[in-house]
């Protein structure tokens, strides 16, 4: 494997986003989960999309999966 892979839960916002970005800067490819909703309660991918773009700008691969790891 050319680059290690890290799985980050809650990777689209907050501490999870910070961890995902730091790991990407260290050379990790990222698989992140998220479970974001908009004000109307509908699924929202915008934060995950922004985080994925920031990771790919660091020349790392990123997969974003919508899901609740608590279930």
C-alpha positions in Angstrom: 0.0 0.0 0.0 1.4 3.3 -1.1 -0.4 5.4 1.6 -2.0 4.2 4.9 -5.7 4.7 5.2 -7.5 6.2 8.3 -11.2 5.8 9.1 -12.5 8.9 10.8 -16.0 9.0 12.3 -17.8 12.4 12.2 -15.2 13.6 9.7 -17.3 16.3 8.1 -17.2 18.8 11.0 -15.6 19.8 14.2 -13.0 17.6 15.9 -13.5 14.8 13.3 -12.8 17.2 10.5 -9.7 18.5 12.2 -8.4 14.9 12.7 -9.2 14.0 9.1 -7.3 17.0 7.7 -4.3 16.5 10.0 -4.1 12.8 9.0 -4.3 13.7 5.3 -1.5 16.3 5.8 0.5 13.4 7.4 0.0 11.3 4.2 -3.0 9.2 5.1 -5.9 8.6 2.7 -9.2 9.1 4.5 -12.5 7.2 4.8 -14.9 9.4 6.8 -18.4 8.9 8.0 -20.9 11.6 8.7 -24.5 12.1 9.6 -25.3 15.8 8.8 -28.8 17.3 8.5 -30.0 20.8 7.4 -32.3 23.0 9.5 -35.4 21.2 7.9 -34.0 17.8 9.0 -33.1 16.7 5.5 -29.8 14.9 4.9 -27.1 17.4 4.1 -23.8 16.6 2.3 -22.4 20.1 2.1 -20.0 19.9 5.1 -18.7 16.4 3.9 -18.2 17.8 0.4 -16.1 20.7 1.7 -14.0 18.4 3.9 -13.5 16.0 1.0 -12.4 18.9 -1.2 -9.9 20.0 1.5 -8.4 16.5 1.7 -8.1 16.1 -2.0 -6.4 19.5 -2.2 -3.7 17.9 0.0 -3.3 15.3 -2.7 -4.8 12.5 -0.6 -7.8 10.3 -1.5 -11.0 10.6 0.5 -14.2 8.6 0.6 -17.2 10.0 2.4 -19.9 7.6 3.7 -23.2 8.8 5.2 -23.9 6.6 8.3 -24.2 6.4 12.0 -21.5 4.1 13.5 -23.5 4.0 16.7 -26.1 1.7 15.1 
